[in-house]
Amino acid sequence: MLYYIGDFLLTTFGKGNNPVGRLLTSNAVLIVLALYVGFSLTRYILPLFFSRLPSDRGREFTLSKEA
């Protein structure tokens, strides 16, 4: 979706005056943005749901229960 926003900005304001539109149409920039957003969401939002995640209940099925 960011690619289409960048394309819209380029067609609306022109290529020379709009560096944000050029950045949003770059695949490398979009990949880096996706990595940072995915990491941030995982790092800061996932701990909020720890109470709903399953806990380890497979101990009774292992070879040695103490391990």
CHARMM internal coordinates of N, CA and C (Angstrom, degrees):
IC EDIT
DIST 1 N 1 CA 1.4437
DIST 1 CA 1 C 1.5281
ANGL 1 N 1 CA 1 C 110.57
DIST 1 C 2 N 1.3209
ANGL 1 CA 1 C 2 N 116.75
DIHE 1 N 1 CA 1 C 2 N -36.03
DIST 2 N 2 CA 1.4557
ANGL 1 C 2 N 2 CA 119.25
DIHE 1 CA 1 C 2 N 2 CA 178.11
DIST 2 CA 2 C 1.5195
ANGL 2 N 2 CA 2 C 111.48
DIHE 1 C 2 N 2 CA 2 C -63.33
DIST 2 C 3 N 1.3204
ANGL 2 CA 2 C 3 N 116.39
DIHE 2 N 2 CA 2 C 3 N -32.84
DIST 3 N 3 CA 1.4606
ANGL 2 C 3 N 3 CA 119.94
DIHE 2 CA 2 C 3 N 3 CA 177.65
DIST 3 CA 3 C 1.5286
ANGL 3 N 3 CA 3 C 110.58
DIHE 2 C 3 N 3 CA 3 C -61.80
DIST 3 C 4 N 1.3245
ANGL 3 CA 3 C 4 N 116.52
DIHE 3 N 3 CA 3 C 4 N -41.77
DIST 4 N 4 CA 1.4626
ANGL 3 C 4 N 4 CA 119.97
DIHE 3 CA 3 C 4 N 4 CA -179.41
DIST 4 CA 4 C 1.5194
ANGL 4 N 4 CA 4 C 111.35
DIHE 3 C 4 N 4 CA 4 C -70.68
DIST 4 C 5 N 1.3176
ANGL 4 CA 4 C 5 N 117.21
DIHE 4 N 4 CA 4 C 5 N -32.87
DIST 5 N 5 CA 1.4671
ANGL 4 C 5 N 5 CA 119.96
DIHE 4 CA 4 C 5 N 5 CA 175.19
DIST 5 CA 5 C 1.5308
ANGL 5 N 5 CA 5 C 109.50
DIHE 4 C 5 N 5 CA 5 C -65.71
DIST 5 C 6 N 1.3413
ANGL 5 CA 5 C 6 N 117.02
DIHE 5 N 5 CA 5 C 6 N -43.21
DIST 6 N 6 CA 1.4577
ANGL 5 C 6 N 6 CA 120.37
DIHE 5 CA 5 C 6 N 6 CA 176.81
DIST 6 CA 6 C 1.5176
ANGL 6 N 6 CA 6 C 112.32
DIHE 5 C 6 N 6 CA 6 C -62.69
DIST 6 C 7 N 1.3190
ANGL 6 CA 6 C 7 N 116.91
DIHE 6 N 6 CA 6 C 7 N -40.19
DIST 7 N 7 CA 1.4609
ANGL 6 C 7 N 7 CA 120.89
DIHE 6 CA 6 C 7 N 7 CA 177.56
DIST 7 CA 7 C 1.5256
ANGL 7 N 7 CA 7 C 110.59
DIHE 6 C 7 N 7 CA 7 C -64.40
DIST 7 C 8 N 1.3227
ANGL 7 CA 7 C 8 N 116.74
DIHE 7 N 7 CA 7 C 8 N -40.21
DIST 8 N 8 CA 1.4630
ANGL 7 C 8 N 8 CA 120.73
DIHE 7 CA 7 C 8 N 8 CA 177.03
DIST 8 CA 8 C 1.5257
ANGL 8 N 8 CA 8 C 110.78
DIHE 7 C 8 N 8 CA 8 C -63.08
DIST 8 C 9 N 1.3307
ANGL 8 CA 8 C 9 N 116.45
DIHE 8 N 8 CA 8 C 9 N -42.79
DIST 9 N 9 CA 1.4624
ANGL 8 C 9 N 9 CA 119.75
DIHE 8 CA 8 C 9 N 9 CA 178.95
DIST 9 CA 9 C 1.5224
ANGL 9 N 9 CA 9 C 111.58
DIHE 8 C 9 N 9 CA 9 C -63.86
DIST 9 C 10 N 1.3276
ANGL 9 CA 9 C 10 N 116.69
DIHE 9 N 9 CA 9 C 10 N -38.12
DIST 10 N 10 CA 1.4593
ANGL 9 C 10 N 10 CA 119.79
DIHE 9 CA 9 C 10 N 10 CA 178.99
DIST 10 CA 10 C 1.5169
ANGL 10 N 10 CA 10 C 111.96
DIHE 9 C 10 N 10 CA 10 C -66.81
DIST 10 C 11 N 1.3277
ANGL 10 CA 10 C 11 N 117.33
DIHE 10 N 10 CA 10 C 11 N -41.87
DIST 11 N 11 CA 1.4633
ANGL 10 C 11 N 11 CA 119.21
DIHE 10 CA 10 C 11 N 11 CA -178.93
DIST 11 CA 11 C 1.5217
ANGL 11 N 11 CA 11 C 111.58
DIHE 10 C 11 N 11 CA 11 C -73.92
DIST 11 C 12 N 1.3288
ANGL 11 CA 11 C 12 N 117.13
DIHE 11 N 11 CA 11 C 12 N -28.22
DIST 12 N 12 CA 1.4592
ANGL 11 C 12 N 12 CA 119.87
DIHE 11 CA 11 C 12 N 12 CA -178.17
DIST 12 CA 12 C 1.5238
ANGL 12 N 12 CA 12 C 112.05
DIHE 11 C 12 N 12 CA 12 C -81.42
DIST 12 C 13 N 1.3248
ANGL 12 CA 12 C 13 N 117.29
DIHE 12 N 12 CA 12 C 13 N -46.30
DIST 13 N 13 CA 1.4619
ANGL 12 C 13 N 13 CA 120.59
DIHE 12 CA 12 C 13 N 13 CA -172.90
DIST 13 CA 13 C 1.5216
ANGL 13 N 13 CA 13 C 114.07
DIHE 12 C 13 N 13 CA 13 C -105.40
DIST 13 C 14 N 1.2904
ANGL 13 CA 13 C 14 N 118.62
DIHE 13 N 13 CA 13 C 14 N -5.09
DIST 14 N 14 CA 1.4606
ANGL 13 C 14 N 14 CA 121.27
DIHE 13 CA 13 C 14 N 14 CA 179.54
DIST 14 CA 14 C 1.5081
ANGL 14 N 14 CA 14 C 112.39
DIHE 13 C 14 N 14 CA 14 C 91.99
DIST 14 C 15 N 1.3186
ANGL 14 CA 14 C 15 N 115.90
DIHE 14 N 14 CA 14 C 15 N 160.42
DIST 15 N 15 CA 1.4641
ANGL 14 C 15 N 15 CA 120.51
DIHE 14 CA 14 C 15 N 15 CA -174.97
DIST 15 CA 15 C 1.5208
ANGL 15 N 15 CA 15 C 112.68
DIHE 14 C 15 N 15 CA 15 C -80.25
DIST 15 C 16 N 1.2956
ANGL 15 CA 15 C 16 N 118.78
DIHE 15 N 15 CA 15 C 16 N -33.04
DIST 16 N 16 CA 1.4514
ANGL 15 C 16 N 16 CA 121.20
DIHE 15 CA 15 C 16 N 16 CA -174.74
DIST 16 CA 16 C 1.5179
ANGL 16 N 16 CA 16 C 114.31
DIHE 15 C 16 N 16 CA 16 C -74.00
DIST 16 C 17 N 1.3040
ANGL 16 CA 16 C 17 N 118.21
DIHE 16 N 16 CA 16 C 17 N -32.52
DIST 17 N 17 CA 1.4597
ANGL 16 C 17 N 17 CA 121.75
DIHE 16 CA 16 C 17 N 17 CA -172.92
DIST 17 CA 17 C 1.5201
ANGL 17 N 17 CA 17 C 113.82
DIHE 16 C 17 N 17 CA 17 C -99.58
DIST 17 C 18 N 1.3258
ANGL 17 CA 17 C 18 N 117.88
DIHE 17 N 17 CA 17 C 18 N 6.03
DIST 18 N 18 CA 1.4521
ANGL 17 C 18 N 18 CA 119.14
DIHE 17 CA 17 C 18 N 18 CA -171.70
DIST 18 CA 18 C 1.5267
ANGL 18 N 18 CA 18 C 111.52
DIHE 17 C 18 N 18 CA 18 C -132.10
DIST 18 C 19 N 1.3420
ANGL 18 CA 18 C 19 N 117.71
DIHE 18 N 18 CA 18 C 19 N 85.89
DIST 19 N 19 CA 1.4686
ANGL 18 C 19 N 19 CA 118.22
DIHE 18 CA 18 C 19 N 19 CA 179.27
DIST 19 CA 19 C 1.5279
ANGL 19 N 19 CA 19 C 112.97
DIHE 18 C 19 N 19 CA 19 C -72.00
DIST 19 C 20 N 1.3366
ANGL 19 CA 19 C 20 N 118.54
DIHE 19 N 19 CA 19 C 20 N -24.88
DIST 20 N 20 CA 1.4665
ANGL 19 C 20 N 20 CA 120.89
DIHE 19 CA 19 C 20 N 20 CA 179.67
DIST 20 CA 20 C 1.5219
ANGL 20 N 20 CA 20 C 110.10
DIHE 19 C 20 N 20 CA 20 C -68.12
DIST 20 C 21 N 1.3136
ANGL 20 CA 20 C 21 N 116.91
DIHE 20 N 20 CA 20 C 21 N -39.74
DIST 21 N 21 CA 1.4579
ANGL 20 C 21 N 21 CA 120.22
DIHE 20 CA 20 C 21 N 21 CA 177.39
DIST 21 CA 21 C 1.5123
ANGL 21 N 21 CA 21 C 112.22
DIHE 20 C 21 N 21 CA 21 C -63.77
DIST 21 C 22 N 1.3380
ANGL 21 CA 21 C 22 N 117.07
DIHE 21 N 21 CA 21 C 22 N -38.85
DIST 22 N 22 CA 1.4623
ANGL 21 C 22 N 22 CA 119.79
DIHE 21 CA 21 C 22 N 22 CA 177.49
DIST 22 CA 22 C 1.5175
ANGL 22 N 22 CA 22 C 111.49
DIHE 21 C 22 N 22 CA 22 C -67.22
DIST 22 C 23 N 1.3398
ANGL 22 CA 22 C 23 N 117.44
DIHE 22 N 22 CA 22 C 23 N -38.25
DIST 23 N 23 CA 1.4595
ANGL 22 C 23 N 23 CA 119.91
DIHE 22 CA 22 C 23 N 23 CA 178.93
DIST 23 CA 23 C 1.5223
ANGL 23 N 23 CA 23 C 111.53
DIHE 22 C 23 N 23 CA 23 C -67.05
DIST 23 C 24 N 1.3194
ANGL 23 CA 23 C 24 N 117.40
DIHE 23 N 23 CA 23 C 24 N -39.13
DIST 24 N 24 CA 1.4599
ANGL 23 C 24 N 24 CA 120.51
DIHE 23 CA 23 C 24 N 24 CA -178.31
DIST 24 CA 24 C 1.5258
ANGL 24 N 24 CA 24 C 112.95
DIHE 23 C 24 N 24 CA 24 C -73.11
DIST 24 C 25 N 1.3178
ANGL 24 CA 24 C 25 N 117.69
DIHE 24 N 24 CA 24 C 25 N -15.40
DIST 25 N 25 CA 1.4681
ANGL 24 C 25 N 25 CA 119.16
DIHE 24 CA 24 C 25 N 25 CA 175.68
DIST 25 CA 25 C 1.5202
ANGL 25 N 25 CA 25 C 111.25
DIHE 24 C 25 N 25 CA 25 C -96.24
DIST 25 C 26 N 1.3147
ANGL 25 CA 25 C 26 N 118.48
DIHE 25 N 25 CA 25 C 26 N 0.80
DIST 26 N 26 CA 1.4587
ANGL 25 C 26 N 26 CA 121.77
DIHE 25 CA 25 C 26 N 26 CA 177.88
DIST 26 CA 26 C 1.5318
ANGL 26 N 26 CA 26 C 109.62
DIHE 25 C 26 N 26 CA 26 C -86.50
DIST 26 C 27 N 1.3291
ANGL 26 CA 26 C 27 N 116.30
DIHE 26 N 26 CA 26 C 27 N 127.34
DIST 27 N 27 CA 1.4579
ANGL 26 C 27 N 27 CA 120.11
DIHE 26 CA 26 C 27 N 27 CA -179.32
DIST 27 CA 27 C 1.5207
ANGL 27 N 27 CA 27 C 112.15
DIHE 26 C 27 N 27 CA 27 C -65.29
DIST 27 C 28 N 1.3081
ANGL 27 CA 27 C 28 N 117.78
DIHE 27 N 27 CA 27 C 28 N -36.84
DIST 28 N 28 CA 1.4598
ANGL 27 C 28 N 28 CA 120.72
DIHE 27 CA 27 C 28 N 28 CA -179.64
DIST 28 CA 28 C 1.5228
ANGL 28 N 28 CA 28 C 111.17
DIHE 27 C 28 N 28 CA 28 C -63.74
DIST 28 C 29 N 1.3128
ANGL 28 CA 28 C 29 N 116.97
DIHE 28 N 28 CA 28 C 29 N -42.91
DIST 29 N 29 CA 1.4648
ANGL 28 C 29 N 29 CA 120.74
DIHE 28 CA 28 C 29 N 29 CA 179.44
DIST 29 CA 29 C 1.5225
ANGL 29 N 29 CA 29 C 110.33
DIHE 28 C 29 N 29 CA 29 C -66.15
DIST 29 C 30 N 1.3121
ANGL 29 CA 29 C 30 N 117.55
DIHE 29 N 29 CA 29 C 30 N -40.37
DIST 30 N 30 CA 1.4620
ANGL 29 C 30 N 30 CA 120.47
DIHE 29 CA 29 C 30 N 30 CA 179.30
DIST 30 CA 30 C 1.5194
ANGL 30 N 30 CA 30 C 111.54
DIHE 29 C 30 N 30 CA 30 C -65.99
DIST 30 C 31 N 1.3247
ANGL 30 CA 30 C 31 N 118.21
DIHE 30 N 30 CA 30 C 31 N -36.28
DIST 31 N 31 CA 1.4626
ANGL 30 C 31 N 31 CA 121.23
DIHE 30 CA 30 C 31 N 31 CA 177.80
DIST 31 CA 31 C 1.5229
ANGL 31 N 31 CA 31 C 110.42
DIHE 30 C 31 N 31 CA 31 C -66.31
DIST 31 C 32 N 1.3220
ANGL 31 CA 31 C 32 N 116.59
DIHE 31 N 31 CA 31 C 32 N -43.81
DIST 32 N 32 CA 1.4648
ANGL 31 C 32 N 32 CA 120.22
DIHE 31 CA 31 C 32 N 32 CA 179.25
DIST 32 CA 32 C 1.5259
ANGL 32 N 32 CA 32 C 110.81
DIHE 31 C 32 N 32 CA 32 C -64.83
DIST 32 C 33 N 1.3057
ANGL 32 CA 32 C 33 N 117.79
DIHE 32 N 32 CA 32 C 33 N -41.47
DIST 33 N 33 CA 1.4746
ANGL 32 C 33 N 33 CA 121.12
DIHE 32 CA 32 C 33 N 33 CA 176.61
DIST 33 CA 33 C 1.5278
ANGL 33 N 33 CA 33 C 110.84
DIHE 32 C 33 N 33 CA 33 C -61.36
DIST 33 C 34 N 1.3173
ANGL 33 CA 33 C 34 N 117.31
DIHE 33 N 33 CA 33 C 34 N -42.28
DIST 34 N 34 CA 1.4609
ANGL 33 C 34 N 34 CA 120.48
DIHE 33 CA 33 C 34 N 34 CA 179.65
DIST 34 CA 34 C 1.5192
ANGL 34 N 34 CA 34 C 111.39
DIHE 33 C 34 N 34 CA 34 C -64.98
DIST 34 C 35 N 1.3350
ANGL 34 CA 34 C 35 N 117.09
DIHE 34 N 34 CA 34 C 35 N -39.03
DIST 35 N 35 CA 1.4658
ANGL 34 C 35 N 35 CA 120.12
DIHE 34 CA 34 C 35 N 35 CA 177.87
DIST 35 CA 35 C 1.5257
ANGL 35 N 35 CA 35 C 111.29
DIHE 34 C 35 N 35 CA 35 C -64.28
DIST 35 C 36 N 1.3219
ANGL 35 CA 35 C 36 N 116.86
DIHE 35 N 35 CA 35 C 36 N -45.41
DIST 36 N 36 CA 1.4626
ANGL 35 C 36 N 36 CA 119.98
DIHE 35 CA 35 C 36 N 36 CA 179.88
DIST 36 CA 36 C 1.5193
ANGL 36 N 36 CA 36 C 112.25
DIHE 35 C 36 N 36 CA 36 C -65.53
DIST 36 C 37 N 1.3069
ANGL 36 CA 36 C 37 N 117.90
DIHE 36 N 36 CA 36 C 37 N -41.64
DIST 37 N 37 CA 1.4662
ANGL 36 C 37 N 37 CA 120.64
DIHE 36 CA 36 C 37 N 37 CA 179.35
DIST 37 CA 37 C 1.5196
ANGL 37 N 37 CA 37 C 110.54
DIHE 36 C 37 N 37 CA 37 C -67.08
DIST 37 C 38 N 1.3193
ANGL 37 CA 37 C 38 N 117.41
DIHE 37 N 37 CA 37 C 38 N -42.68
DIST 38 N 38 CA 1.4637
ANGL 37 C 38 N 38 CA 120.49
DIHE 37 CA 37 C 38 N 38 CA 178.65
DIST 38 CA 38 C 1.5225
ANGL 38 N 38 CA 38 C 111.93
DIHE 37 C 38 N 38 CA 38 C -63.25
DIST 38 C 39 N 1.3306
ANGL 38 CA 38 C 39 N 117.10
DIHE 38 N 38 CA 38 C 39 N -43.21
DIST 39 N 39 CA 1.4607
ANGL 38 C 39 N 39 CA 120.50
DIHE 38 CA 38 C 39 N 39 CA 177.96
DIST 39 CA 39 C 1.5238
ANGL 39 N 39 CA 39 C 110.83
DIHE 38 C 39 N 39 CA 39 C -63.78
DIST 39 C 40 N 1.3243
ANGL 39 CA 39 C 40 N 117.02
DIHE 39 N 39 CA 39 C 40 N -44.60
DIST 40 N 40 CA 1.4659
ANGL 39 C 40 N 40 CA 120.48
DIHE 39 CA 39 C 40 N 40 CA -178.02
DIST 40 CA 40 C 1.5212
ANGL 40 N 40 CA 40 C 111.56
DIHE 39 C 40 N 40 CA 40 C -64.06
DIST 40 C 41 N 1.3167
ANGL 40 CA 40 C 41 N 116.60
DIHE 40 N 40 CA 40 C 41 N -42.96
DIST 41 N 41 CA 1.4617
ANGL 40 C 41 N 41 CA 119.25
DIHE 40 CA 40 C 41 N 41 CA 178.72
DIST 41 CA 41 C 1.5221
ANGL 41 N 41 CA 41 C 111.26
DIHE 40 C 41 N 41 CA 41 C -63.84
DIST 41 C 42 N 1.3210
ANGL 41 CA 41 C 42 N 116.28
DIHE 41 N 41 CA 41 C 42 N -41.66
DIST 42 N 42 CA 1.4563
ANGL 41 C 42 N 42 CA 119.62
DIHE 41 CA 41 C 42 N 42 CA 179.10
DIST 42 CA 42 C 1.5139
ANGL 42 N 42 CA 42 C 111.19
DIHE 41 C 42 N 42 CA 42 C -66.65
DIST 42 C 43 N 1.3139
ANGL 42 CA 42 C 43 N 116.75
DIHE 42 N 42 CA 42 C 43 N -42.39
DIST 43 N 43 CA 1.4656
ANGL 42 C 43 N 43 CA 121.40
DIHE 42 CA 42 C 43 N 43 CA -175.51
DIST 43 CA 43 C 1.5220
ANGL 43 N 43 CA 43 C 112.64
DIHE 42 C 43 N 43 CA 43 C -69.72
DIST 43 C 44 N 1.3249
ANGL 43 CA 43 C 44 N 118.08
DIHE 43 N 43 CA 43 C 44 N -39.30
DIST 44 N 44 CA 1.4619
ANGL 43 C 44 N 44 CA 120.77
DIHE 43 CA 43 C 44 N 44 CA -172.15
DIST 44 CA 44 C 1.5255
ANGL 44 N 44 CA 44 C 114.46
DIHE 43 C 44 N 44 CA 44 C -105.11
DIST 44 C 45 N 1.3085
ANGL 44 CA 44 C 45 N 118.66
DIHE 44 N 44 CA 44 C 45 N -24.36
DIST 45 N 45 CA 1.4673
ANGL 44 C 45 N 45 CA 120.86
DIHE 44 CA 44 C 45 N 45 CA -178.34
DIST 45 CA 45 C 1.5241
ANGL 45 N 45 CA 45 C 111.47
DIHE 44 C 45 N 45 CA 45 C -94.42
DIST 45 C 46 N 1.3259
ANGL 45 CA 45 C 46 N 119.17
DIHE 45 N 45 CA 45 C 46 N -35.38
DIST 46 N 46 CA 1.4587
ANGL 45 C 46 N 46 CA 122.06
DIHE 45 CA 45 C 46 N 46 CA -177.93
DIST 46 CA 46 C 1.5269
ANGL 46 N 46 CA 46 C 113.65
DIHE 45 C 46 N 46 CA 46 C -58.43
DIST 46 C 47 N 1.3411
ANGL 46 CA 46 C 47 N 120.38
DIHE 46 N 46 CA 46 C 47 N -41.59
DIST 47 N 47 CA 1.4697
ANGL 46 C 47 N 47 CA 118.68
DIHE 46 CA 46 C 47 N 47 CA 178.69
DIST 47 CA 47 C 1.5336
ANGL 47 N 47 CA 47 C 114.40
DIHE 46 C 47 N 47 CA 47 C -61.35
DIST 47 C 48 N 1.3100
ANGL 47 CA 47 C 48 N 117.36
DIHE 47 N 47 CA 47 C 48 N -20.60
DIST 48 N 48 CA 1.4628
ANGL 47 C 48 N 48 CA 119.84
DIHE 47 CA 47 C 48 N 48 CA 177.33
DIST 48 CA 48 C 1.5273
ANGL 48 N 48 CA 48 C 112.12
DIHE 47 C 48 N 48 CA 48 C -69.28
DIST 48 C 49 N 1.3349
ANGL 48 CA 48 C 49 N 116.77
DIHE 48 N 48 CA 48 C 49 N -21.26
DIST 49 N 49 CA 1.4566
ANGL 48 C 49 N 49 CA 121.40
DIHE 48 CA 48 C 49 N 49 CA -176.47
DIST 49 CA 49 C 1.5227
ANGL 49 N 49 CA 49 C 113.07
DIHE 48 C 49 N 49 CA 49 C -108.42
DIST 49 C 50 N 1.3340
ANGL 49 CA 49 C 50 N 118.41
DIHE 49 N 49 CA 49 C 50 N 14.37
DIST 50 N 50 CA 1.4635
ANGL 49 C 50 N 50 CA 120.87
DIHE 49 CA 49 C 50 N 50 CA -179.96
DIST 50 CA 50 C 1.5288
ANGL 50 N 50 CA 50 C 112.26
DIHE 49 C 50 N 50 CA 50 C -60.81
DIST 50 C 51 N 1.3166
ANGL 50 CA 50 C 51 N 117.87
DIHE 50 N 50 CA 50 C 51 N -32.66
DIST 51 N 51 CA 1.4662
ANGL 50 C 51 N 51 CA 119.58
DIHE 50 CA 50 C 51 N 51 CA -179.26
DIST 51 CA 51 C 1.5319
ANGL 51 N 51 CA 51 C 111.70
DIHE 50 C 51 N 51 CA 51 C -68.67
DIST 51 C 52 N 1.3086
ANGL 51 CA 51 C 52 N 118.43
DIHE 51 N 51 CA 51 C 52 N -24.10
DIST 52 N 52 CA 1.4640
ANGL 51 C 52 N 52 CA 121.88
DIHE 51 CA 51 C 52 N 52 CA -179.30
DIST 52 CA 52 C 1.5233
ANGL 52 N 52 CA 52 C 113.28
DIHE 51 C 52 N 52 CA 52 C -92.43
DIST 52 C 53 N 1.3407
ANGL 52 CA 52 C 53 N 117.26
DIHE 52 N 52 CA 52 C 53 N -12.83
DIST 53 N 53 CA 1.4575
ANGL 52 C 53 N 53 CA 120.49
DIHE 52 CA 52 C 53 N 53 CA -179.03
DIST 53 CA 53 C 1.5267
ANGL 53 N 53 CA 53 C 110.43
DIHE 52 C 53 N 53 CA 53 C -79.00
DIST 53 C 54 N 1.3229
ANGL 53 CA 53 C 54 N 118.26
DIHE 53 N 53 CA 53 C 54 N 150.33
DIST 54 N 54 CA 1.4703
ANGL 53 C 54 N 54 CA 120.11
DIHE 53 CA 53 C 54 N 54 CA -179.29
DIST 54 CA 54 C 1.5283
ANGL 54 N 54 CA 54 C 111.22
DIHE 53 C 54 N 54 CA 54 C -70.27
DIST 54 C 55 N 1.3269
ANGL 54 CA 54 C 55 N 114.46
DIHE 54 N 54 CA 54 C 55 N 148.18
DIST 55 N 55 CA 1.4619
ANGL 54 C 55 N 55 CA 119.73
DIHE 54 CA 54 C 55 N 55 CA 176.81
DIST 55 CA 55 C 1.5296
ANGL 55 N 55 CA 55 C 109.13
DIHE 54 C 55 N 55 CA 55 C -99.87
DIST 55 C 56 N 1.3271
ANGL 55 CA 55 C 56 N 116.48
DIHE 55 N 55 CA 55 C 56 N 173.05
DIST 56 N 56 CA 1.4629
ANGL 55 C 56 N 56 CA 121.22
DIHE 55 CA 55 C 56 N 56 CA -176.48
DIST 56 CA 56 C 1.5279
ANGL 56 N 56 CA 56 C 109.43
DIHE 55 C 56 N 56 CA 56 C -76.58
DIST 56 C 57 N 1.3169
ANGL 56 CA 56 C 57 N 116.86
DIHE 56 N 56 CA 56 C 57 N 110.08
DIST 57 N 57 CA 1.4620
ANGL 56 C 57 N 57 CA 121.84
DIHE 56 CA 56 C 57 N 57 CA 179.12
DIST 57 CA 57 C 1.5182
ANGL 57 N 57 CA 57 C 111.49
DIHE 56 C 57 N 57 CA 57 C -117.40
DIST 57 C 58 N 1.3204
ANGL 57 CA 57 C 58 N 117.85
DIHE 57 N 57 CA 57 C 58 N 15.90
DIST 58 N 58 CA 1.4539
ANGL 57 C 58 N 58 CA 121.43
DIHE 57 CA 57 C 58 N 58 CA -177.49
DIST 58 CA 58 C 1.5124
ANGL 58 N 58 CA 58 C 113.83
DIHE 57 C 58 N 58 CA 58 C -97.08
DIST 58 C 59 N 1.3259
ANGL 58 CA 58 C 59 N 118.17
DIHE 58 N 58 CA 58 C 59 N 10.72
DIST 59 N 59 CA 1.4671
ANGL 58 C 59 N 59 CA 120.66
DIHE 58 CA 58 C 59 N 59 CA -178.02
DIST 59 CA 59 C 1.5286
ANGL 59 N 59 CA 59 C 112.14
DIHE 58 C 59 N 59 CA 59 C -64.23
DIST 59 C 60 N 1.2835
ANGL 59 CA 59 C 60 N 118.29
DIHE 59 N 59 CA 59 C 60 N -34.91
DIST 60 N 60 CA 1.4685
ANGL 59 C 60 N 60 CA 119.75
DIHE 59 CA 59 C 60 N 60 CA -176.35
DIST 60 CA 60 C 1.5177
ANGL 60 N 60 CA 60 C 112.73
DIHE 59 C 60 N 60 CA 60 C -72.41
DIST 60 C 61 N 1.3315
ANGL 60 CA 60 C 61 N 117.65
DIHE 60 N 60 CA 60 C 61 N -12.26
DIST 61 N 61 CA 1.4586
ANGL 60 C 61 N 61 CA 120.63
DIHE 60 CA 60 C 61 N 61 CA -178.62
DIST 61 CA 61 C 1.5254
ANGL 61 N 61 CA 61 C 112.94
DIHE 60 C 61 N 61 CA 61 C -101.27
DIST 61 C 62 N 1.3355
ANGL 61 CA 61 C 62 N 118.77
DIHE 61 N 61 CA 61 C 62 N 2.37
DIST 62 N 62 CA 1.4578
ANGL 61 C 62 N 62 CA 121.64
DIHE 61 CA 61 C 62 N 62 CA 179.48
DIST 62 CA 62 C 1.5292
ANGL 62 N 62 CA 62 C 110.90
DIHE 61 C 62 N 62 CA 62 C -82.79
DIST 62 C 63 N 1.3296
ANGL 62 CA 62 C 63 N 115.77
DIHE 62 N 62 CA 62 C 63 N 168.43
DIST 63 N 63 CA 1.4640
ANGL 62 C 63 N 63 CA 119.62
DIHE 62 CA 62 C 63 N 63 CA -179.77
DIST 63 CA 63 C 1.5432
ANGL 63 N 63 CA 63 C 111.59
DIHE 62 C 63 N 63 CA 63 C -67.26
DIST 63 C 64 N 1.3161
ANGL 63 CA 63 C 64 N 116.06
DIHE 63 N 63 CA 63 C 64 N -44.00
DIST 64 N 64 CA 1.4658
ANGL 63 C 64 N 64 CA 119.03
DIHE 63 CA 63 C 64 N 64 CA 176.50
DIST 64 CA 64 C 1.5388
ANGL 64 N 64 CA 64 C 107.58
DIHE 63 C 64 N 64 CA 64 C -122.92
DIST 64 C 65 N 1.2969
ANGL 64 CA 64 C 65 N 117.68
DIHE 64 N 64 CA 64 C 65 N 119.36
DIST 65 N 65 CA 1.4593
ANGL 64 C 65 N 65 CA 122.33
DIHE 64 CA 64 C 65 N 65 CA -175.02
DIST 65 CA 65 C 1.5237
ANGL 65 N 65 CA 65 C 112.09
DIHE 64 C 65 N 65 CA 65 C -68.49
DIST 65 C 66 N 1.3137
ANGL 65 CA 65 C 66 N 117.01
DIHE 65 N 65 CA 65 C 66 N -22.54
DIST 66 N 66 CA 1.4565
ANGL 65 C 66 N 66 CA 120.44
DIHE 65 CA 65 C 66 N 66 CA -176.95
DIST 66 CA 66 C 1.5362
ANGL 66 N 66 CA 66 C 111.71
DIHE 65 C 66 N 66 CA 66 C -78.97
DIST 66 C 67 N 1.3098
ANGL 66 CA 66 C 67 N 116.77
DIHE 66 N 66 CA 66 C 67 N -23.07
DIST 67 N 67 CA 1.4665
ANGL 66 C 67 N 67 CA 120.13
DIHE 66 CA 66 C 67 N 67 CA -175.15
DIST 67 CA 67 C 1.5127
ANGL 67 N 67 CA 67 C 111.99
DIHE 66 C 67 N 67 CA 67 C -72.72
END
COOR INIT
IC SEED 1 N 1 CA 1 C
IC BUILD
